[in-house]
Amino acid sequence: MSKEPIMALMFSRLARNFARNGYYPTDELTLERTLQALLPASSGRMRILDPCSGEGVALAEVAHRLERNRTEAYAVEYDRERADHSKTLLDRVLQGDLMDTMISRQSFGLLWLNPPYGDLVADHSGASQYQGSGRRRLEKAFYQRSLPLLQYGGVMVFIVPHYVLDDELCGWLTNHFTGLRICAAVDRTFKQVVIFGIRVRRQDLARP
């Protein structure tokens, strides 16, 4: 196995106003159906990451689905109370803002990404790193920050409101992933969809 990924906070910020805003945990039935689509690795161990873990329940369920004794579950969570709960369920949890972290690139075989929902405001920590010309959304900012952490050949599970899937985000997905699938969440309260994909290099998409 490759060396353990580095996970650390780069620095702390004094002003944050989004700790609880945009937090939408995955409903139980949607989580159950999503887990059914995942299979354990054929051999060896797998590292999995949730960069917006909430209380850690979703990633803990993923780890058990993928065989807990062969899975290392890593997470980042901004809210201290939720991070403390995550630490009781997962292997390694970093309490802080994902945008302020240093995490080894391509270190994880599965990325579970249910980011905060909402517009990306100018004073958000991710605004300065954001690259895009379409509507500036938190979901896009967290996607951009999280994508490099996933190995090529790794699986992403991306849970977002369907109305976020504009031409820009759909273009990113089709450039970065193959085998894309999408399904609606069981609970329609937050208008969520679940997107599955396998990360590939862009040049590989053009090969027959």
C-alpha positions in Angstrom: 0.0 0.0 0.0 1.2 3.6 -0.6 2.2 5.7 2.3 -0.4 7.2 4.5 -1.9 10.4 3.2 -1.1 13.7 4.8 -4.0 15.5 6.3 -3.4 18.8 8.1 -4.9 22.3 8.5 -3.0 25.0 6.7 -4.2 27.8 9.0 -7.3 28.8 11.0 -9.6 31.6 10.0 -11.2 34.1 12.4 -14.5 34.7 10.7 -16.7 32.0 9.4 -20.5 32.2 9.1 -21.4 28.9 7.3 -20.8 26.3 10.0 -24.4 25.0 9.9 -25.7 26.6 6.7 -26.0 24.2 3.8 -25.7 21.1 5.9 -28.0 18.4 4.5 -27.2 14.8 5.7 -28.2 12.0 3.4 -31.5 10.5 4.2 -31.6 6.8 5.4 -33.3 5.3 2.4 -31.1 7.1 -0.1 -28.0 6.0 1.8 -29.2 2.4 1.9 -29.8 2.3 -1.9 -26.5 4.1 -2.6 -24.6 1.5 -0.5 -26.1 -1.3 -2.6 -24.3 0.1 -5.7 -20.9 -0.2 -4.0 -18.8 -3.3 -3.9 -15.6 -4.1 -1.8 -12.3 -4.0 -3.6 -11.3 -7.4 -5.0 -8.1 -7.4 -2.8 -6.1 -5.2 -0.5 -7.2 -2.3 1.5 -9.0 0.9 0.5 -8.9 4.4 1.8 -12.1 6.3 1.6 -12.8 10.0 2.2 -15.7 12.3 3.1 -14.5 15.9 3.0 -17.8 17.2 4.5 -18.5 14.3 6.8 -21.2 15.8 9.2 -21.5 13.3 12.0 -19.7 10.6 10.0 -22.6 8.2 9.8 -22.7 8.0 6.0 -19.0 7.2 5.6 -19.1 4.7 8.5 -21.9 2.9 6.6 -19.8 3.0 3.4 -16.8 1.5 5.3 -18.9 -1.4 6.6 -20.3 -2.0 3.1 -16.7 -2.2 1.8 -15.6 -4.5 4.6 -14.6 -2.5 7.6 -11.4 -4.5 8.3 -10.1 -3.6 4.8 -11.2 0.0 4.8 -9.6 3.2 6.2 -12.1 6.0 6.6 -10.9 9.6 6.6 -13.0 12.7 7.0 -13.0 16.5 7.3 -15.7 18.3 9.1 -15.9 22.0 9.9 -18.4 21.9 12.8 -16.6 20.8 16.0 -19.6 19.0 17.5 -20.2 17.0 14.3 -16.4 16.3 13.9 -16.3 14.9 17.5 -19.1 12.5 16.6 -17.3 11.5 13.4 -14.2 10.6 15.4 -16.1 7.9 17.2 -17.0 6.2 13.9 -14.1 6.8 11.6 -10.4 6.2 11.6 -9.1 9.7 11.0 -11.0 13.0 11.2 -9.7 16.5 10.7 -11.8 19.2 12.3 -11.6 22.3 10.1 -12.5 23.9 6.8 -11.7 21.7 3.8 -10.4 24.8 2.0 -7.7 25.3 4.7 -6.3 21.7 4.6 -3.4 20.0 3.0 -4.3 16.5 1.9 -2.2 14.2 -0.3 -3.5 14.1 -3.8 -4.8 10.8 -5.3 -4.8 9.1 -1.9 -8.3 7.7 -1.9 -10.1 5.0 -3.7 -13.6 6.4 -2.9 -14.8 9.9 -2.5 -18.1 10.4 -0.8 -19.0 14.1 -1.5 -22.2 15.6 -0.1 -21.0 19.2 0.1 -22.7 22.2 1.6 -25.4 23.6 -0.6 -25.7 27.3 -1.6 -24.2 30.2 -3.4 -20.4 30.8 -3.0 -20.2 34.3 -1.4 -17.2 36.5 -1.8 -15.9 36.1 1.8 -16.1 32.3 1.8 -12.8 30.6 2.2 -13.2 28.8 -1.1 -13.9 31.9 -3.2 -10.3 32.8 -3.9 -9.6 29.2 -5.1 -12.7 28.9 -7.3 -12.2 28.3 -11.0 -15.3 28.6 -13.2 -17.3 30.9 -15.3 -20.8 29.7 -14.5 -22.9 30.3 -11.3 -20.6 30.3 -8.3 -21.8 27.6 -6.0 -20.5 25.9 -2.8 -21.1 22.5 -4.5 -18.8 23.4 -7.3 -16.1 24.8 -5.0 -16.1 21.6 -2.9 -16.0 19.5 -6.0 -13.0 21.3 -7.4 -11.2 21.0 -4.0 -12.0 17.3 -3.5 -11.5 15.9 -7.0 -7.6 15.9 -6.9 -7.8 13.7 -3.8 -9.4 10.8 -5.6 -7.2 8.2 -7.4 -7.6 7.6 -11.1 -9.9 4.5 -11.2 -11.4 5.5 -7.9 -15.2 6.0 -7.4 -17.0 9.2 -6.6 -20.4 9.4 -5.0 -21.6 13.0 -5.4 -24.9 14.1 -3.7 -26.2 17.5 -4.8 -29.5 19.2 -5.6 -30.4 18.5 -9.2 -30.7 22.2 -10.1 -26.9 22.7 -9.5 -26.2 20.5 -12.5 -25.7 23.3 -15.0 -23.7 23.0 -18.3 -20.5 23.9 -16.5 -20.7 21.3 -13.7 -22.0 18.6 -16.2 -19.0 19.4 -18.4 -16.6 18.9 -15.5 -18.2 15.6 -14.6 -18.0 14.3 -18.2 -14.3 15.4 -18.5 -13.3 13.8 -15.2 -15.4 10.6 -15.0 -16.5 7.6 -16.9 -19.4 5.3 -16.2 -21.5 8.1 -14.9 -24.9 7.2 -13.4 -27.5 9.4 -11.7 -30.5 8.7 -9.6 -32.9 10.7 -7.6 -32.8 10.7 -3.8 -35.7 8.9 -2.1 -36.5 11.9 0.1 -37.3 14.7 -2.3 -37.2 17.5 0.4 -33.9 18.9 -0.8 -34.3 17.9 -4.5 -31.1 15.8 -4.3 -29.6 13.4 -6.9 -26.8 10.9 -6.4 -24.2 10.7 -9.1 -21.7 7.8 -9.4 -18.6 8.0 -11.5 -15.1 6.4 -12.0 -12.3 9.0 -12.3 -10.3 8.8 -15.5 -7.7 10.9 -17.2 -9.2 13.1 -19.9 -7.1 11.5 -22.7 -8.4 8.1 -21.7 -12.0 9.2 -22.5 -11.1 9.7 -26.2 -9.8 6.1 -26.6 -12.1 3.6 -28.3 
